[in-house]
Structure formats: structure tokens, C-alpha cells
């Protein structure tokens, strides 16, 4: 659905997008993740032909955007940053204007309002809408014409928790309607709850691209033990080839197989130690993300 090769955008003397390769498959919800200022919006604007890349190629739906932009955009819906609307007009009237401009039948309006759950609010002036409702109206506008590809830039920005949940649940349903979605965010928790694929951008460079499961698999697990004599337990583990470390009242070792852990516990008890607690702890996705972007800033992350 989307493929970029060596995408670069130079502004002044800085590459705000630097040699970015993206691949989005049909039916994906592709989470485009990165801190504010990472280059996400600039990349999405290049995908839509709103700005020209300094270098590189963009293919959408098998067409080169540089050559077939009009044909490509007929099959693409988008919401970049905040939605535009006429506040004094109703949701229906706003969408009717877009249908007229695009030569679409008015019957499309009822369909998209139903998808974003705004049918009951169709005749209310938009100026009275909540932020979440305005975002849903913006998505409804992007859905006009039944696009095969939907590009959403930070669609949950500025929303309260209820509004974020509304948008997230809506996005998760779109592949069922035959759409592929690319959604950008600086919030890992949001991408984790709705994306099937993830691409991580930092300072214009792609640090990771793959399934959300592959990203989770980067989490390293550890075992934490709390015992009555920490020094004695540390010495025992060191003597048996482990590399324990202290973490306040805890002893931390690398994750091991269940059988090996059972033996350790048995041997610790046999040497007179009382074991108060055993926990398996996985590195959080947020810490992986922060670690990855910190390494990316230092220039020592391998491109995947």
C-alpha cells in the first residue's frame, strides 16, 4: 500500500527526514511513532504530495506519487493535524460541501456519519461539538469516497481519555471495512493498543519497523528475589555462575527457565535462606522506546 525508498526532506541545512524507508501492507494499522519533532508530520505530508521530498521515492497503491498524485489521492483519505470545518454549519452540511467539491453523492454522508457514530449529531452546529466529536467529524471527512488508504496524523491529540478511547476503537474497526490505516502518534501506549505494525522515527531517522509483537519481543525479562539474607544469597548465586545485582531489597538476575529457577529456590532454602517473594519482571515498552530513541540520538542504533 505504501513504500518509500531513501526518503529525505532537507529544510535549510538540516535533514528533518533522513533516508527513511517505510513499507505498509494492505490491511495494516501502521503505527508511526516518534517524539514530537521527529519528522512524522513532514513524512506524512510527503506521502500525500503536499510537500516534495528532497530525495527518494514514494509509491502508494502501486503508483509513484511524483507522477500520479491525482490518481493516488482519489483512493486516499487523510487528516493531517487538526480538522477543518465551518463552525456555524452542521456536521451534515460540512460533509455536503466536501461531497459537492469532490463530485460524490450525498448518500455517502449518512454512511460516514454512521461509521464515526455521529448520526444523532448530524444536524447540530459543529461549533458546539466536543474535541472528540470534531476529530470524528474530521475522520468522517477523510472517509468520504471509501478510500483504500487512510492517513491520520496524531488523531488523539488534545483529547480527554474518553475521546482518546473513542478514536482508538474507531480506528481498530476500519480494516474490517477494507481500509489500510497509517496513524502517527508520540504516545506509545496509544500505538500499542491499536497498531499491528509499528515504525519508530527519531530525529528524522527510522530506528525500527516491524510487527508490534516483534517490538514487544525486544523486552528483556529479569527475575527478582527477596530473601532474609541478601548478602548470603548474592554470594551463593555468584558461586553458581549467575550475575546477580542488588536493586534495593531485591536481588535481580537474568530471566531463566522454570526448571532452573525451581533449583535455585530449592538450593537457597537448603542453605538456610528464607525466600519472601519471587517475581518475573519485563522491561516496559516505554523504557524500550526511550532506550531506543536515546541510542538513536547517539547514532548507535542499527537500522532494522
C-alpha angles and dihedrals in degrees: 000000000000129000127168127183124197093341112189132173117186120194113184105322095331129092101221087179112033123193096318121182117192130178121187119181127209113276094020127134095211114199110210101200132185144120119279108284094026092123099259098130092044089053093049091048089054091050089056094046092244090127129018121244117240089221139356140049133276123200121185122180088349094304129110107242091212091060106027105030096139093049091047095049092053087071098039131081121194145183112191115188110318125004121250120227144148105255096204092054126076125251089255093050092049091053092043090060090053092049090052092049092048097040094242125148118257089237087077090069097066090048096054093042088055092049092054093039097243099120093111091050096045096113099041119106108258093228087075094054123110118242090259092052091049090052090050089050089052090052090047089056090050090051095056110116094027097265119207090214128041122194116195123182114205093326093176096050113135095004127132118240092269092051092047090052091049093054093042093052091047093052092050090059097051099083087058086063092054098264132132113213133203111189126180126209142155090214115090092193091061095048091046091057099050113018128093093188130029135201118190118208124189127175089345096307128108108236100176140007125178146086120325086241091057089051091051089049089065087071111110116217128215137186119232122201129188115197139167095249111035097178094052092047091048091052092048093051093047091051089054096053101264124128104223123180133194121248104180104286092351133088112216126201133168117275113277138181119282092246092053092048091050090054092049091051092048093049093047090053091047091056090054103264124139114220112211101178142000121195137175111217127192123202107253120247088239092057091048090051093048092046091049094049092045090053089045090056088054090050097238104111117112113236110242 
